Amino acid sequence: MLYHFLYPLHEQFSVLNVFRYLTFRSIGSAVTAFLIVFLLGPVFIRWLKAQQIGQVVRTDGPETHLSKQGVPTMGGMLIVASMGVSTLLWADLTNPLVWVCLLLTVFYAMIGSFDDWQKIKKCNSKGLSARGKLILQVAGATMVGLFLLISPVYDGNLSLPFFKDFHPDLGWWYIPFAVTVIVGASNAVNLTDGLDGLAAGPVMITAGVYFIFSYAAGHVIVAEYLQIPAVQGAGEVSVFCGTIIGACLGFLWFNAYPAQLFMGDVGSLALGGALGTVSIIIKQEFLLAIAGGIFVMEVISVILQVGYFKMSGGKRIFLMAPFHHHFEKKGWAEPKVVMRFWIVSIILGLVALATLKLR
């Protein structure tokens, strides 16, 4: 809204010309999202406590997590709300790609909030059934894939890191591919959200990588120079990426060890879905496996653990899955696990950025 209200006045007030620049509006969206979470966080935490919306801890998890019982959760509502307000304030709202990102994020947040509510208020430790959750996630992701594929500026071609001339065309198979990416990213972030600050950090780092890629993809000359697909209007997605960074940064103020607030499924499902949607929009789907490598590791650890447990008749590869719990069981302090996972995430983010020139 600020863009639409203030930029038209730039001829009378030259200072308002800054609203034409994506970098300025992306930074503005990040700062706004951060301030919303930072300033409203204490009030929101008190409200959650008053409503008795607290974390439900699994009895089969690490013993150190028992102290987290009752800590306010569903903080993802504040994250998504700040992202929504910041996007509406700073983005060009005539750009349909912005709305695709925002609507998918809100829809996944609704799925997560219902799941959290079932766990907390309905005393259902498993929350929404896995099948029900998956059906809703697939439905939302299918709409995104269908919208993009029928858009005149999109096609079913893929872009692979390290390969500049290899762009296989999936045709209509691009829709199930997009569904796999979005749903997979959403559930991967959800699995990672098991320690104080663990999910928010890599999400923020991955969003930072996609901020750069979306800006480049929206600029025809830059995209051609870097040999990445140019996507009309994708530059505006960098404003949305800015809201993810700012919201996660503000959330970490309260989620850092020892956490005062957890994001819950409402936050993790929404943030993962947002990253998956951005990757689809700017045609850097496979880059998500590099920049978001931490999420991939967590998913693989669960798949290996479950598969080996069934095949071996009860044996385990890891002391506990997802992967971060394995290190807790080995005696690593929770802050050490989180910090080292962050370090790995930063390295993977740099590797992802390096693919801009390694093509």
SULQUIQUI-V539774 format. One record per pair of residues at least 6 apart in sequence whose C-alpha atoms are under 8 Angstrom apart, sorted by the first residue. I is the first residue (numbers start at 0). J is the second residue. If there is no record, write none. Layout:
i=[I & I]
j=[J & J]
This chain:
i=[0 & 0 & 0 & 0 & 0 & 0 & 1 & 1 & 2 & 2 & 2 & 2 & 2 & 2 & 3 & 5 & 5 & 6 & 6 & 6 & 6 & 6 & 8 & 9 & 9 & 10 & 17 & 18 & 21 & 21 & 21 & 21 & 21 & 24 & 24 & 24 & 25 & 25 & 25 & 25 & 25 & 25 & 25 & 26 & 26 & 27 & 28 & 28 & 28 & 28 & 28 & 28 & 28 & 28 & 28 & 29 & 29 & 29 & 29 & 29 & 29 & 29 & 29 & 30 & 30 & 31 & 31 & 31 & 31 & 32 & 32 & 32 & 32 & 32 & 32 & 32 & 32 & 32 & 32 & 33 & 33 & 33 & 33 & 33 & 33 & 33 & 33 & 34 & 35 & 35 & 35 & 36 & 36 & 36 & 36 & 36 & 36 & 37 & 37 & 37 & 40 & 40 & 40 & 43 & 44 & 44 & 44 & 47 & 47 & 47 & 48 & 51 & 51 & 52 & 52 & 52 & 52 & 52 & 52 & 53 & 53 & 53 & 53 & 53 & 53 & 54 & 54 & 54 & 54 & 54 & 54 & 54 & 54 & 55 & 55 & 55 & 55 & 55 & 56 & 56 & 56 & 56 & 57 & 58 & 61 & 61 & 61 & 70 & 70 & 70 & 70 & 71 & 71 & 71 & 72 & 72 & 72 & 72 & 73 & 73 & 73 & 73 & 73 & 73 & 73 & 73 & 73 & 74 & 74 & 74 & 74 & 74 & 74 & 74 & 75 & 75 & 75 & 75 & 75 & 75 & 75 & 75 & 76 & 76 & 76 & 76 & 76 & 78 & 78 & 78 & 78 & 78 & 79 & 79 & 79 & 79 & 79 & 79 & 81 & 81 & 82 & 82 & 82 & 82 & 83 & 85 & 86 & 86 & 86 & 86 & 89 & 90 & 90 & 90 & 90 & 91 & 91 & 92 & 94 & 94 & 96 & 96 & 96 & 96 & 96 & 97 & 97 & 97 & 99 & 99 & 100 & 100 & 100 & 100 & 100 & 101 & 101 & 103 & 103 & 103 & 103 & 103 & 103 & 103 & 104 & 104 & 104 & 104 & 105 & 106 & 106 & 107 & 107 & 107 & 107 & 107 & 107 & 108 & 108 & 108 & 108 & 108 & 109 & 110 & 110 & 110 & 110 & 110 & 111 & 111 & 111 & 111 & 111 & 111 & 111 & 112 & 112 & 112 & 113 & 113 & 114 & 114 & 114 & 114 & 115 & 115 & 115 & 115 & 116 & 117 & 117 & 117 & 117 & 118 & 118 & 118 & 118 & 133 & 136 & 137 & 137 & 140 & 140 & 140 & 140 & 141 & 141 & 141 & 141 & 143 & 143 & 144 & 144 & 144 & 144 & 144 & 145 & 147 & 147 & 147 & 148 & 148 & 148 & 148 & 148 & 152 & 152 & 153 & 154 & 154 & 155 & 155 & 155 & 155 & 155 & 155 & 156 & 156 & 156 & 156 & 156 & 156 & 157 & 157 & 157 & 157 & 157 & 157 & 157 & 158 & 158 & 158 & 158 & 158 & 158 & 158 & 158 & 158 & 159 & 159 & 159 & 159 & 159 & 160 & 160 & 160 & 160 & 160 & 160 & 161 & 161 & 161 & 162 & 163 & 163 & 163 & 177 & 180 & 180 & 180 & 181 & 181 & 181 & 181 & 181 & 181 & 182 & 182 & 183 & 184 & 184 & 184 & 184 & 184 & 185 & 185 & 185 & 185 & 185 & 185 & 185 & 185 & 185 & 186 & 186 & 186 & 187 & 187 & 187 & 187 & 187 & 188 & 188 & 188 & 188 & 188 & 188 & 188 & 189 & 189 & 189 & 189 & 190 & 190 & 190 & 190 & 191 & 191 & 191 & 191 & 191 & 191 & 191 & 192 & 192 & 192 & 193 & 194 & 194 & 194 & 195 & 195 & 195 & 195 & 195 & 195 & 195 & 195 & 195 & 196 & 196 & 196 & 196 & 196 & 196 & 197 & 197 & 197 & 198 & 199 & 199 & 199 & 199 & 200 & 200 & 200 & 200 & 201 & 201 & 201 & 201 & 201 & 202 & 202 & 202 & 202 & 202 & 202 & 202 & 203 & 203 & 203 & 203 & 204 & 204 & 204 & 204 & 204 & 205 & 205 & 205 & 205 & 205 & 206 & 206 & 206 & 206 & 206 & 207 & 207 & 207 & 208 & 208 & 208 & 208 & 209 & 209 & 209 & 209 & 210 & 210 & 210 & 210 & 210 & 211 & 212 & 213 & 213 & 213 & 213 & 213 & 213 & 214 & 214 & 214 & 214 & 214 & 215 & 215 & 215 & 215 & 216 & 216 & 216 & 216 & 216 & 216 & 216 & 216 & 216 & 217 & 217 & 217 & 217 & 217 & 217 & 217 & 218 & 218 & 219 & 219 & 222 & 222 & 223 & 225 & 225 & 226 & 226 & 227 & 228 & 228 & 229 & 230 & 230 & 233 & 233 & 236 & 243 & 253 & 253 & 254 & 254 & 256 & 275 & 275 & 278 & 278 & 278 & 286 & 288 & 289 & 289 & 289 & 289 & 290 & 290 & 290 & 290 & 290 & 290 & 291 & 291 & 291 & 292 & 292 & 293 & 293 & 293 & 296 & 297 & 297 & 297 & 297 & 298 & 300 & 300 & 300 & 300 & 301 & 301 & 301 & 303 & 304 & 304 & 304 & 304 & 307 & 307 & 307 & 307 & 308 & 308 & 308 & 317 & 318 & 318 & 318 & 318 & 319 & 319 & 323 & 326 & 327 & 327]
j=[87 & 88 & 89 & 90 & 91 & 92 & 88 & 89 & 18 & 19 & 88 & 89 & 90 & 91 & 91 & 15 & 18 & 15 & 16 & 17 & 18 & 19 & 15 & 15 & 16 & 16 & 23 & 24 & 214 & 234 & 235 & 237 & 238 & 89 & 90 & 238 & 89 & 237 & 238 & 239 & 240 & 241 & 242 & 238 & 241 & 89 & 85 & 86 & 88 & 89 & 238 & 239 & 241 & 242 & 245 & 85 & 238 & 241 & 242 & 243 & 244 & 245 & 246 & 242 & 245 & 81 & 85 & 242 & 245 & 78 & 81 & 82 & 84 & 85 & 242 & 243 & 245 & 246 & 249 & 81 & 242 & 245 & 246 & 247 & 248 & 249 & 250 & 249 & 81 & 246 & 249 & 77 & 78 & 81 & 246 & 249 & 250 & 249 & 250 & 252 & 77 & 250 & 253 & 77 & 71 & 259 & 260 & 53 & 71 & 72 & 71 & 69 & 71 & 69 & 71 & 72 & 73 & 119 & 120 & 68 & 69 & 70 & 71 & 72 & 119 & 67 & 68 & 69 & 70 & 71 & 72 & 119 & 261 & 68 & 69 & 118 & 119 & 124 & 64 & 65 & 67 & 68 & 124 & 65 & 324 & 327 & 328 & 258 & 259 & 260 & 261 & 259 & 260 & 261 & 260 & 261 & 262 & 263 & 112 & 115 & 260 & 261 & 262 & 263 & 264 & 265 & 266 & 250 & 260 & 261 & 262 & 263 & 265 & 266 & 108 & 261 & 262 & 263 & 264 & 265 & 266 & 267 & 108 & 112 & 262 & 265 & 266 & 246 & 247 & 250 & 262 & 266 & 104 & 105 & 108 & 246 & 266 & 269 & 242 & 246 & 239 & 242 & 243 & 246 & 101 & 242 & 101 & 238 & 239 & 242 & 238 & 97 & 235 & 238 & 239 & 97 & 235 & 98 & 232 & 235 & 232 & 233 & 235 & 236 & 280 & 235 & 236 & 239 & 143 & 276 & 236 & 239 & 273 & 276 & 277 & 239 & 273 & 139 & 140 & 143 & 269 & 272 & 273 & 276 & 269 & 270 & 272 & 273 & 269 & 139 & 269 & 136 & 139 & 265 & 268 & 269 & 272 & 264 & 265 & 266 & 268 & 269 & 265 & 132 & 135 & 136 & 265 & 268 & 263 & 264 & 265 & 266 & 267 & 268 & 269 & 263 & 264 & 265 & 127 & 265 & 126 & 127 & 264 & 265 & 126 & 263 & 264 & 265 & 126 & 123 & 124 & 126 & 127 & 124 & 125 & 126 & 127 & 182 & 182 & 178 & 182 & 177 & 178 & 181 & 182 & 174 & 175 & 177 & 178 & 177 & 276 & 173 & 174 & 175 & 177 & 178 & 174 & 153 & 154 & 280 & 154 & 155 & 171 & 173 & 174 & 230 & 231 & 230 & 168 & 170 & 168 & 169 & 170 & 171 & 172 & 173 & 166 & 167 & 168 & 169 & 170 & 173 & 166 & 167 & 168 & 169 & 282 & 283 & 284 & 165 & 166 & 167 & 227 & 228 & 282 & 283 & 284 & 285 & 165 & 166 & 283 & 285 & 286 & 283 & 285 & 286 & 354 & 357 & 358 & 354 & 357 & 358 & 358 & 226 & 227 & 358 & 279 & 275 & 279 & 284 & 271 & 272 & 273 & 274 & 275 & 276 & 272 & 275 & 275 & 271 & 272 & 274 & 275 & 294 & 267 & 268 & 269 & 270 & 271 & 272 & 273 & 274 & 275 & 267 & 268 & 271 & 271 & 294 & 295 & 297 & 298 & 198 & 202 & 267 & 268 & 270 & 271 & 294 & 264 & 267 & 268 & 271 & 294 & 297 & 298 & 321 & 197 & 198 & 293 & 294 & 297 & 321 & 323 & 198 & 199 & 267 & 323 & 323 & 333 & 337 & 254 & 255 & 256 & 257 & 258 & 261 & 333 & 334 & 337 & 251 & 254 & 255 & 256 & 258 & 337 & 337 & 340 & 341 & 267 & 247 & 248 & 250 & 251 & 247 & 248 & 251 & 341 & 291 & 293 & 341 & 344 & 345 & 243 & 244 & 247 & 270 & 271 & 274 & 291 & 243 & 244 & 247 & 248 & 244 & 290 & 344 & 345 & 348 & 274 & 287 & 290 & 291 & 348 & 240 & 241 & 243 & 244 & 274 & 240 & 241 & 244 & 290 & 348 & 351 & 352 & 237 & 240 & 277 & 278 & 236 & 237 & 238 & 240 & 241 & 237 & 281 & 233 & 234 & 235 & 236 & 237 & 281 & 233 & 234 & 235 & 236 & 237 & 221 & 222 & 229 & 234 & 222 & 227 & 228 & 229 & 230 & 231 & 233 & 234 & 281 & 229 & 230 & 231 & 232 & 233 & 234 & 235 & 229 & 234 & 229 & 230 & 228 & 229 & 229 & 355 & 356 & 355 & 358 & 355 & 281 & 282 & 281 & 280 & 281 & 280 & 281 & 277 & 270 & 259 & 260 & 260 & 261 & 334 & 284 & 287 & 284 & 286 & 287 & 351 & 295 & 347 & 348 & 350 & 351 & 344 & 347 & 348 & 349 & 350 & 351 & 344 & 347 & 348 & 344 & 347 & 340 & 343 & 344 & 322 & 320 & 321 & 322 & 323 & 321 & 317 & 320 & 321 & 322 & 320 & 321 & 322 & 316 & 315 & 316 & 317 & 320 & 313 & 314 & 315 & 316 & 314 & 315 & 316 & 325 & 324 & 325 & 328 & 329 & 325 & 328 & 336 & 336 & 333 & 336]
